[in-house]
Amino acid sequence: MEALAEVSFLDAFERELRELLRSDVEFIQLIEDDLVYAGGKRIRPRLVHYASRALDPEGVPHEMRLALAVELLHSATLLHDDLVDGAETRRGREAAYRRYGNAVSVLSGDYLLSRLLYALAQTGKMELVFKFAEVARELAEAEVLQFQAAAYEDYREEVYFRVIRGKTAALMQAATEGAAVLWDLAPDHRWRQALAEYGEAYGLAFQMRDDYLDLMGDPEKLGKPVGGDVREGKVTLILLRLLKRAPEEVRPILARRGEENGDIERLRELAVLLGVADEVVAEIEKEVLRAQKALAPLPESAAKEALIDLARAELGRLR
């Protein structure tokens, strides 16, 4: 089984990202330095890399352009999300809009989107451009739907799953299936379908895990107080299940966004007492298993194992 040169790929990715985002406008450069070069796990570029090498040990054509595109779309949404959510920090630093103002922050996000379009154009793959256009549409609709659901108190699980598919899973699916597009695989090719299903299932598990830990996680490990989603009026799967089991107690807490002392702790207690925490973990496990099984048609390789390990790690983060 071939070795997977992940470190060298990520090093090259950082260099390419810096080059692509270079600007002589100081405020743009400062924001990009904070947001993009602050690093992170680079999950989306890694998905591209693993999917690419699962198809061809040498990598598919324009693998790096696709990795840059997925990270740029993700980063642009973070700039806009922080402003919309009123976030104070991003990756340990003060959020860009708080330092530079709303207009500069939003326009810098637009700059990222312009560089994303440039990276996609370099691939010469119109199908990939269409795919990213659809991802951007899903993402925008999901963000608005989340606010709409909160405003209308629309507490349906199908709404929640549409939101997290649009916000998170669609881009991760584009990262993995995009490698197959670059390798000129038809939409009905079993390897392309395998990577597409993996990306969607992994993305759902990723977001459900993040939502679960927002309420049930350890504040010290998270580096922030728990209950942020409650305070922002976002209704996640664990909150929906709690609302179904104990509506008379949970609905008032959600309505006042957990502002009273003891509200968040009571939700945590109820999640354990009513078995809701275990239910949500089981839902995450289901998507992790679906992601792993989806890869069955692909030949054995270090890259395939890396994709499997990445999905499995979502369960490890729950502990």
C-alpha positions, 0 to 999 in steps of 0.5 A: 500500500502506497504511503500518503504524502499528506504533510507535503501536500498540506505544506504546498497547500499553504504556499499556494493559498498565500500566493492566491490570496496576495493583495496590496490592499492592507485591510484585505491582507490583514483579514486573510492573514488572520482567518486563513493563515491561522490554520485549523485542521484543514479538513476540507483540503484533506478530503480533496487530497484523500479522495484524489489519491483514492482514485489515483496514487499520483493524484487527479489533475488540478487536485490543488485547485480544488483544495483551494476552492473548497477552503476559500468557500468555507473561509468566506462563509466564516467571515460572513457567519461571524458578522451575522452571528455576532461572534466575538472571536474566530480561531482564538482571535477577535472576529474580523468585523469587530476590528475592521468593521462590517463593510470591510469584513463582508467585502473581504469575504467577497474577495475570497469568493473572487479567488475561489472563482479564479481557482475553479476557472484554472481547472477548466472543468465547467461541471465543477463550476456548476457544482460549486454554484449549487453548493453556494446556493444550498449554503445560502438557503440553509443559513436563511432557513436556520433563521426562518426556523427559529423565527417561526419556531419550526421545530422539525427534524427534516428542517434541521437536516436540510440546514446541516446538509446545506451548511456543511455536508454539501461542501464536503461532498463537493470536496470528495466528489469533485476529485472524481469530476476532475478525473472525468468520471461520469455521475453514475460511475460507482467510484464517483457515487461512492465518494459523493455519498461518503462526503455527504455522510461525513459532513452530516456526522461532522456537523451533528458532532459539532452541535452535540458538543456545543451542549454536551461537551467539556468547556475546557476542551472546547475552549468556550462555554457550552450552550452557544447554539441555545443562546443564538436561537439555533435549534440542533438535533439534541435540542429538538429531541429534548423538546419532543420529550420534555416540551413544557420544560424545554420550550421556555428555555429555548424561548428565552435562549437559556438566559437564566442561571441554570438553564444550560445545565438543566438541558444537559441534565435532561439530555442524559436523564431522558436518553437523548444524548445517547440517541444523538450519538447513535445518529452520529454513529449511523452517519459515520458507518454510512460514510465508511461503507460508502467507500467499499467500491474503491480499491484498497489504498492508504488514501481510502484508509485515511478517509475511513479514519477521518470519519471514525475520528468523529466518534472519538471526539465525542468522548 
